[in-house]
Amino acid sequence: MDKQAVLKKGIQEFNDGHYFECHETLEDVWMIEVGPDRPFYQGLLQLSVGCFHLLNRNYVGAESQWSKACAKLKKFGNQHLGVELKSLIEQILRCQKMVAMVQSGQRRAFDLSIIPCIQYV
């Protein structure tokens, strides 16, 4: 399996808003990965699942998955395997804040335009 090709495909699916498909694609790599990159793939999976929950208005599920994703991805520094992580984590944190505002009633709805975009170099 060409892990870089699968990663690139998963990122494209994510950026196109196909979060379930992204999860399925990246899960193929995550399941066979036994090295130190395993949590990286899992973090991207959790990000995708969080976005899927968001679109289904499962704000608790979205926030939970995003928290797990951030915890894993932060361990890989600013960039890993061609993925820009610093900006991605900042975008996830912004989403978490907005979800909290929706849950508390400070906002009526989540602004979908702030959903993260994964930058692949």
Secondary structure, 3 states (H helix, E strand, C coil): CCHHHHHHHHHHHHHCCCHHHHHHHHHHHHHHCCCCCHHHHHHHHHHHHHHHHHHCCCHHHHHHHHHHHHHHHHHHCCEECCEEHHHHHHHHHHHHHHHHHHHHCCCCCCCHHHCCCCCEC
